[in-house]
Amino acid sequence: MPIVSLDIVPELMHGDRESQYQRIALGITEAIVASTGAPAESVHVLINEVSSERYSVGGTMLSQRFGDTEPTVH
């Protein structure tokens, strides 16, 4: 059974997330089926939402990059 885990920062998405997640899951499922021959019913897609407050690029939290919070220095 193929299991695909996908991390998404929802603050970076625009529009109806639920329908986007459905399309993402379907696209991933179709790609796995096409490349492995596994039945679609055996493909599991886990979509994990990661907050911009818990995601960093280059040492800067995304929430800080977007101006949501002030950086704290300890």
C-alpha positions in Angstrom: 0.0 0.0 0.0 1.7 3.3 -1.1 1.5 6.0 1.5 2.3 9.6 0.5 2.7 12.3 3.1 2.5 15.9 2.0 3.1 18.9 4.2 1.3 22.2 3.2 1.5 25.6 4.7 -2.2 26.6 4.4 -1.4 30.4 4.8 0.3 30.1 1.4 -2.8 28.8 -0.3 -5.5 30.9 -1.8 -9.1 29.9 -2.5 -11.1 26.9 -1.3 -8.5 24.7 0.4 -10.9 21.7 0.7 -11.4 21.4 -3.0 -7.7 22.0 -3.6 -6.8 19.2 -1.2 -9.2 17.0 -3.0 -7.6 17.7 -6.4 -4.1 17.3 -4.9 -5.0 13.9 -3.4 -6.6 12.8 -6.7 -3.6 13.9 -8.7 -1.1 12.1 -6.4 -3.3 9.0 -6.5 -3.4 9.0 -10.3 0.4 9.5 -10.5 1.0 6.6 -8.1 -1.5 4.3 -10.0 0.1 5.3 -13.4 3.7 4.7 -12.2 3.2 1.6 -10.1 0.1 -0.1 -11.3 -1.2 -0.2 -7.7 -5.0 0.0 -7.4 -6.3 3.5 -6.4 -8.0 2.0 -3.4 -4.6 1.1 -1.9 -3.1 4.6 -2.3 -3.1 6.6 0.9 -2.5 10.4 0.9 -1.8 12.2 4.2 -2.0 16.0 4.0 -0.5 17.7 7.0 -1.1 21.4 7.6 2.0 23.2 8.9 1.5 26.6 10.4 3.6 29.5 9.1 4.6 30.0 12.7 6.2 26.5 12.6 7.9 26.7 9.2 11.2 28.4 8.6 13.1 29.3 5.4 16.7 30.5 5.9 16.2 30.8 9.6 13.2 33.1 9.4 9.8 31.9 10.3 7.3 32.4 7.4 5.0 34.3 9.8 7.8 36.8 10.2 8.3 37.1 6.5 4.7 37.9 6.0 4.7 40.4 8.8 2.4 38.5 11.0 4.7 38.7 14.0 7.8 40.5 15.2 10.9 38.4 15.4 12.1 37.6 18.9 15.8 37.6 19.8 16.9 35.6 22.9 
